[in-house]
Amino acid sequence: MSGNVKFDKWVNDDNSENYKCRAWVSFIGSGTVAIRASGNVASITDNGTGDYTVNFTTAMPDANYATQISAWYGSDVVTSLVVPVGLKRGQAPTTSTVRVQTSNTVWNNSSGVNVDGIYVSVFR
């Protein structure tokens, strides 16, 4: 026996499905972009200032997942500065990647900004 346990899905006491985090990453978004810690994330691609692609190790079953994204800049947690690029520039998430951007504002297509830490969680 390999020690791996496989099953179809998590279920709650009331038999409803319990969804889990399928991928997560904590990475440095300024200077040399690097992963601090992750689960089901193979790598991060630096596409330019404040523009990153998170590459999954194992693909999602489809692109209908939810992402939770936050960032740390200096001494503040700044969730309002981080938005999925797919919602901003029309680059929808795929089964193998999700593209995220940090910018000066969420409300317009302002220029990107590098931040000290970015945190992405993917739920499906």
C-alpha positions, 0 to 999 in steps of 0.5 A, a space after each residue: 500500500 502506498 499510503 495514499 487515500 483516494 476518495 471522490 469527495 469530502 462530505 459534511 455531516 448533512 451529506 452536502 459536499 465540502 469544498 477544499 483549497 485545491 492550490 495555494 501559494 505565498 510568494 515574494 512579488 518584488 525583486 527576485 520573484 520566488 515562492 516562499 511556500 505552496 501547495 499544488 503550485 509548480 511555479 510563478 511566472 513574472 510577466 512584468 511589474 505587478 503581473 504574475 502567473 500562478 502555474 498549478 502542478 495538477 490542473 483544476 477539473 475546470 476553470 470555474 474555481 474561486 480565488 482569494 488573493 491578498 498582498 503585503 506591502 511594507 508593514 500593511 496588509 493591502 487586500 484592496 491593491 490586488 485583483 485577478 488580471 482576468 477580471 481586469 484585462 479579460 484574461 480568464 483563469 484556465 485549468 492550469 494557471 491563474 494570472 494575478 496583478 497588483 496595481 495602484 488601484 482596483 478601479 482602473 487600469 493603472 500601472 502595476 506595482 510590485 509588493 513584498 508578498 502575495 498570497 493566492 488560494 484556489 477553491 473548487 
